[in-house]
């Protein structure tokens, strides 16, 4: 088989309707998979909503612990020290 015959055979195979149809189907399938992956990436998962934590709100809710001079963390109640 000469080079010219091989080139003609390859052109006929590549331009046949079967090869073109299979190529179009593969391209469509890849496009469909990429589109589905992109849509799934845009929406949150179905396991539940994701809650973003606000650090400022969490800091405001956390109680502050004050310490006395001895460093024991004990405070005197001002209401107990006052007598009527």
C-alpha distances in whole Angstrom, upper triangle without the diagonal:
4,7,8,6,7,10,11,10,13,15,15,16,18,20,21,24,24,23,25,28,28,28,31,33,32,33,36,37,37,39,42,42,43,45,47,47,49,51,52,53,55,57,59,59,61,63,65,66,66,69,69,72,75,76,79,80,79,82,84,85,85,88,90,92,94,96,100,101,101,97,97,96,99,101,105,105,107,109,110,112,114,117,119
4,6,5,6,9,10,11,12,15,16,17,19,20,21,25,25,24,26,29,29,28,31,33,32,33,37,38,37,39,42,42,43,45,47,47,49,51,52,53,55,57,60,59,61,63,66,67,66,69,69,72,74,76,79,80,79,81,84,85,85,88,90,92,94,96,100,101,101,97,98,96,99,101,105,105,107,109,110,112,114,117,119
4,5,5,6,9,10,11,12,14,15,16,18,20,24,24,22,24,27,27,26,29,31,30,31,34,35,35,37,39,40,40,43,45,45,46,49,50,50,52,55,57,57,59,61,63,64,63,67,66,69,71,73,76,77,76,78,81,82,82,86,87,89,91,93,97,98,98,94,95,93,97,98,102,102,104,106,107,109,111,114,116
4,5,5,6,9,10,11,12,14,15,17,18,22,23,21,23,26,26,25,28,31,30,31,34,35,35,37,39,40,40,43,45,45,46,49,50,50,52,55,57,57,59,62,64,64,64,67,67,70,72,74,76,78,77,79,82,82,83,87,88,90,93,95,98,100,100,96,96,95,98,100,103,103,105,107,109,110,112,115,117
4,5,5,6,9,10,11,12,14,15,16,20,21,20,21,25,25,24,27,29,29,30,33,34,34,36,38,39,40,42,44,45,46,48,50,50,52,55,57,57,58,61,63,64,64,67,67,70,72,74,77,78,77,80,82,83,83,87,88,90,93,95,99,100,100,96,97,95,98,100,103,103,105,107,109,110,112,115,117
4,5,5,6,9,10,11,12,14,15,19,19,17,20,23,22,22,25,27,26,27,30,31,31,33,36,36,37,39,41,41,43,45,46,47,49,52,54,54,55,57,60,61,60,64,64,67,69,70,73,74,74,76,79,79,79,83,84,87,89,91,95,97,96,92,93,91,95,96,100,100,102,104,105,107,109,112,114
4,5,5,6,9,10,11,12,14,18,19,17,18,21,21,20,23,26,25,26,29,30,30,31,34,35,35,37,40,40,41,44,45,45,47,50,52,52,54,56,59,59,59,62,62,65,67,69,72,73,73,75,77,78,78,82,83,85,88,90,94,95,95,91,92,90,93,95,98,99,101,102,104,105,107,110,112
4,5,5,6,9,10,11,12,16,17,16,17,20,21,20,23,25,25,26,29,30,30,32,34,35,36,38,40,41,42,44,46,46,48,50,53,53,55,57,59,60,60,63,63,67,69,70,73,74,74,76,79,79,80,83,85,87,90,92,96,97,97,93,94,92,95,97,100,100,102,104,105,107,109,112,114
4,5,5,6,9,10,11,14,15,13,16,18,19,19,21,23,23,24,27,28,29,30,33,34,34,37,38,39,40,43,44,45,47,49,52,51,53,55,58,58,58,62,62,65,68,69,72,73,73,75,78,78,78,82,83,86,89,91,94,96,96,92,92,91,94,95,99,99,101,102,104,106,107,111,112
4,5,5,6,8,10,14,14,12,13,17,16,16,19,21,20,21,24,25,25,27,30,31,31,33,35,36,37,40,41,41,44,46,48,48,50,52,55,55,55,58,59,62,64,66,68,69,69,71,74,74,75,78,80,82,85,87,91,92,92,88,89,87,90,92,95,95,97,99,100,102,104,107,109
4,5,5,6,8,12,13,11,12,16,16,15,18,20,20,21,23,25,25,27,29,30,31,33,35,36,37,39,41,41,43,45,48,48,50,52,55,55,55,58,58,62,64,65,68,69,69,71,74,74,75,79,80,82,85,88,91,93,93,89,89,88,91,92,95,95,97,99,100,102,104,107,109
4,6,5,6,10,11,10,11,14,15,15,17,20,20,21,23,25,26,27,29,31,32,33,35,36,38,40,41,42,44,46,49,49,50,53,55,56,56,59,60,63,65,67,70,70,70,73,75,75,76,80,82,84,87,89,93,95,95,91,91,89,92,93,97,97,99,100,102,104,105,108,110
4,6,5,9,9,7,10,12,12,13,15,17,17,19,21,22,23,25,27,28,29,31,33,34,35,37,38,40,41,44,46,46,47,50,52,53,53,57,57,60,63,64,67,68,68,70,73,73,73,77,79,81,84,86,90,92,92,88,88,86,89,91,94,94,96,97,99,101,102,106,107
4,6,8,9,6,7,11,11,10,13,15,15,16,19,20,20,22,24,25,26,28,30,31,32,34,36,37,39,41,43,43,45,47,50,50,50,54,54,57,60,61,64,65,65,67,70,70,71,74,76,78,81,84,87,89,89,85,85,84,87,88,91,91,93,94,96,98,100,103,104
4,6,8,7,7,10,12,11,13,15,16,16,19,21,21,22,25,26,27,29,31,32,33,35,37,38,39,41,44,44,46,48,51,51,51,55,55,59,61,63,65,66,66,69,71,71,72,76,77,80,83,85,89,91,91,87,87,85,88,89,93,92,94,95,97,99,101,104,105
4,6,6,6,9,10,11,13,15,16,17,19,20,22,23,25,26,28,29,31,32,33,35,37,38,40,42,44,44,45,48,50,51,52,55,56,59,61,64,66,67,67,69,72,72,73,76,78,81,84,86,90,92,92,88,88,86,89,90,93,93,95,96,98,100,101,104,106
4,6,5,6,9,10,10,12,14,15,16,18,20,21,22,24,26,27,29,30,32,33,35,36,38,39,42,42,43,46,48,49,50,53,54,57,60,62,65,65,65,68,70,70,71,75,77,79,82,85,88,91,91,87,87,85,87,88,92,91,93,94,96,98,100,102,104
4,5,5,6,9,10,11,12,14,15,17,19,20,21,23,25,26,27,29,30,32,33,35,37,38,41,40,41,44,46,47,48,52,53,56,58,61,63,64,64,66,68,68,69,73,75,77,81,83,87,89,89,85,85,83,85,87,90,90,92,93,94,96,98,101,102
4,6,5,6,9,10,11,12,14,15,17,18,20,21,23,24,26,27,29,30,32,33,35,37,39,39,40,43,45,46,47,50,51,54,57,59,62,62,62,64,67,67,67,71,73,75,79,81,85,87,86,83,83,81,84,85,88,88,90,91,93,95,96,99,101
4,6,5,6,9,10,11,12,14,16,17,18,20,21,23,24,26,27,29,30,32,33,35,38,38,39,42,44,45,45,49,49,53,55,57,60,60,61,63,65,65,66,70,72,74,78,80,84,86,86,82,82,80,83,84,87,87,89,90,92,94,95,98,99
4,5,5,6,9,10,11,12,14,15,16,18,20,21,23,25,26,27,29,30,32,33,36,36,37,40,42,43,44,47,48,52,54,56,59,59,59,62,64,64,65,69,71,73,77,79,83,85,85,81,81,79,82,83,86,85,87,88,90,92,94,97,98
4,5,5,6,9,10,11,12,14,15,17,18,20,21,23,24,26,27,29,31,32,35,34,35,38,40,41,42,46,46,50,52,55,57,58,57,60,62,62,63,67,69,71,74,77,81,83,82,79,79,77,79,80,84,83,85,86,88,90,92,95,96
4,5,5,6,9,10,11,12,14,16,17,18,20,21,23,25,26,27,29,31,34,33,35,37,40,40,41,44,45,48,51,53,55,56,56,59,61,61,62,65,67,70,73,75,79,81,81,77,77,75,78,79,82,82,84,85,87,89,90,93,95
4,5,5,6,9,10,11,12,14,15,16,18,20,21,23,24,26,27,29,32,32,33,36,38,39,39,43,43,47,49,52,54,54,55,57,59,59,60,64,66,69,72,74,78,80,80,77,77,74,77,78,81,81,83,84,86,88,89,92,93
4,6,5,6,9,10,10,12,14,15,17,18,20,21,23,24,26,27,30,30,31,34,36,37,38,41,42,46,48,50,53,53,53,56,58,58,59,63,65,67,71,73,77,79,79,75,75,73,75,77,80,79,81,82,84,86,88,90,92
4,5,5,6,9,10,11,12,14,15,17,18,20,21,23,25,26,29,28,30,32,35,36,36,40,40,44,46,48,51,51,51,54,56,56,57,61,63,65,68,71,74,77,76,73,73,70,73,74,78,77,79,80,82,84,86,89,90
4,5,5,6,9,10,11,12,14,16,17,18,20,21,23,25,28,28,29,32,34,35,35,38,39,42,45,47,49,50,50,53,55,55,56,60,61,64,67,70,73,75,75,72,72,69,72,73,76,76,78,79,81,83,85,88,89
4,6,5,6,9,10,10,12,14,15,16,18,20,21,23,26,26,27,30,32,33,33,37,38,41,43,46,49,49,49,52,54,53,55,58,60,63,66,69,73,75,75,71,71,69,71,72,75,75,77,78,80,82,83,86,87
4,5,5,6,9,10,11,12,14,15,17,18,20,22,24,24,25,28,30,31,32,35,36,40,42,44,47,47,47,50,52,52,53,57,59,61,64,67,71,73,73,69,69,67,69,70,74,73,75,76,78,80,81,84,86
4,5,5,6,9,10,11,12,14,15,17,19,21,23,23,25,27,29,30,30,34,34,38,40,42,45,45,45,48,50,50,51,55,57,59,62,65,68,71,71,67,67,65,67,68,72,71,73,74,76,78,80,83,84
4,6,5,6,9,10,11,12,14,15,17,19,22,22,24,27,29,29,29,32,33,36,39,41,44,44,44,47,49,49,50,54,56,58,62,64,68,70,70,66,66,64,67,68,71,70,72,73,75,77,79,82,83
4,6,5,6,9,10,11,12,14,16,17,20,20,21,24,26,27,27,31,32,35,38,40,43,43,43,46,48,48,49,53,55,57,61,63,67,69,69,66,66,63,66,67,70,69,71,72,74,76,77,80,81
4,5,5,6,9,10,11,12,14,16,18,18,19,22,24,25,25,29,30,33,36,38,41,41,41,44,46,46,47,50,52,55,58,61,65,67,67,63,63,60,63,64,67,67,69,70,72,74,75,78,80
4,5,5,6,9,10,11,13,15,17,18,20,22,24,24,24,28,28,32,34,36,39,39,39,42,44,44,45,49,51,53,57,59,63,65,65,61,61,59,62,63,66,66,67,68,70,72,74,77,78
4,5,5,6,9,10,11,13,16,17,19,22,23,23,23,27,27,31,33,36,38,38,39,41,43,43,44,48,50,53,56,59,63,65,65,62,61,59,62,62,65,65,67,68,69,72,73,76,77
4,5,5,6,9,10,11,14,14,15,18,20,20,21,25,26,29,32,34,37,37,37,40,42,41,43,47,49,51,55,57,61,64,64,60,60,57,60,61,63,63,65,66,68,70,71,74,75
4,6,5,6,9,10,12,13,15,17,19,19,19,23,24,27,30,32,35,35,35,38,40,39,40,44,46,49,52,55,59,61,61,57,57,55,57,58,61,61,63,64,66,68,69,72,74
4,5,5,6,9,12,13,16,18,19,19,19,22,22,26,28,31,33,33,34,36,38,38,40,43,45,48,51,54,58,60,60,56,56,54,57,57,60,60,62,63,65,67,68,71,72
4,5,5,7,10,11,13,16,17,17,17,21,22,25,27,30,33,32,33,36,37,37,39,43,45,48,51,54,57,60,60,56,56,54,56,57,60,59,61,62,64,66,67,70,71
4,5,5,8,8,10,13,14,14,15,19,20,23,26,29,31,31,31,34,36,35,37,40,43,45,49,51,55,58,58,54,54,51,54,54,57,57,59,60,61,64,65,68,69
4,6,7,9,12,14,15,14,14,17,18,21,24,26,29,29,29,32,34,34,35,39,41,43,46,49,53,55,55,52,52,49,52,52,56,55,57,58,60,62,63,66,68
4,7,9,12,15,15,13,13,16,17,20,22,25,28,27,28,31,32,32,34,38,40,43,46,49,53,55,55,52,52,49,51,52,55,54,56,57,59,61,62,65,66
4,7,9,12,11,10,11,14,16,19,22,25,27,26,27,30,31,31,33,36,39,42,45,48,52,54,55,51,51,48,50,51,53,53,54,55,57,59,61,63,64
4,7,8,8,7,8,11,13,16,19,22,25,24,24,27,29,28,30,33,36,38,42,45,48,51,51,48,47,44,47,47,50,49,51,52,54,56,58,60,62
4,5,7,8,9,12,15,18,21,24,27,26,25,29,30,29,30,34,37,39,43,45,49,52,52,48,47,45,47,48,51,50,52,53,54,57,58,61,62
4,5,8,10,14,16,20,23,26,28,27,26,30,31,30,31,35,38,40,44,46,50,53,53,49,48,46,48,48,51,50,52,53,54,57,58,61,62
4,7,9,12,15,18,21,24,27,25,24,28,29,28,29,32,35,37,41,44,47,50,50,46,45,43,45,45,48,47,50,50,52,54,56,58,60
4,6,9,13,15,19,21,24,22,22,25,26,25,26,30,33,35,39,41,45,48,48,44,43,41,42,43,46,45,47,47,49,52,53,55,57
4,6,10,13,16,19,21,19,19,23,24,22,24,28,31,33,37,40,43,46,47,43,42,39,41,42,44,43,45,46,48,50,51,54,55
4,6,10,13,16,18,17,17,20,22,21,22,26,28,31,34,37,41,44,44,40,40,37,39,40,42,42,44,45,46,49,50,53,54
4,6,9,12,15,13,13,17,18,17,19,22,25,28,31,34,38,41,41,37,37,34,36,36,39,38,40,41,43,45,46,49,51
4,6,9,12,11,11,14,16,16,17,21,23,26,30,33,36,39,40,36,36,33,35,35,38,38,39,40,42,44,46,49,50
4,6,9,8,8,11,13,12,14,17,20,23,26,29,32,35,36,32,32,29,31,32,35,34,36,37,39,41,42,45,47
4,6,5,6,9,10,11,13,16,18,21,24,27,31,34,35,31,31,28,30,30,33,33,34,35,38,39,40,44,45
4,5,5,6,9,10,11,14,15,19,21,24,28,30,31,28,28,25,28,28,31,31,32,34,36,37,39,42,44
4,5,5,6,9,10,13,14,18,20,23,27,29,31,27,28,25,27,27,29,29,30,32,34,35,36,40,41
4,5,5,6,9,12,14,18,20,24,27,30,31,28,28,25,26,26,28,28,29,30,33,34,35,38,40
4,5,5,6,10,12,15,18,22,25,28,29,26,25,22,24,24,27,27,28,30,32,33,35,38,40
4,5,5,8,9,13,16,19,22,25,26,23,23,20,22,22,25,25,26,28,30,31,33,36,38
4,6,8,9,13,15,19,22,25,27,24,24,20,22,21,24,23,24,26,28,29,31,34,35
4,6,9,13,16,19,22,26,27,23,23,19,21,20,23,22,23,25,27,29,30,33,35
4,7,9,13,16,20,23,23,20,20,16,18,18,21,21,23,24,26,27,29,32,34
4,6,10,13,16,20,20,17,17,13,15,14,17,17,19,20,22,24,26,29,31
4,6,10,13,16,17,14,14,11,13,13,16,16,18,20,22,23,25,28,30
4,7,10,13,14,11,11,7,9,10,13,14,16,19,20,21,23,27,29
4,7,10,11,9,9,6,8,8,11,13,15,18,18,19,21,25,28
4,7,8,5,6,4,6,7,11,13,15,18,18,18,21,25,28
4,6,5,6,6,6,6,9,12,14,17,17,16,19,23,26
4,5,8,9,9,10,12,15,16,20,19,18,21,24,28
4,6,8,9,11,13,16,18,21,20,19,23,26,29
4,6,8,10,13,17,19,22,21,21,24,27,31
4,5,9,12,15,18,20,19,19,23,26,29
4,7,10,13,16,18,18,18,22,25,28
4,7,10,13,15,14,15,18,21,24
4,6,9,12,11,12,15,18,21
4,6,9,8,8,11,14,18
4,5,6,7,9,13,15
4,6,5,7,10,13
4,6,6,8,11
4,6,8,11
4,7,10
4,7
4
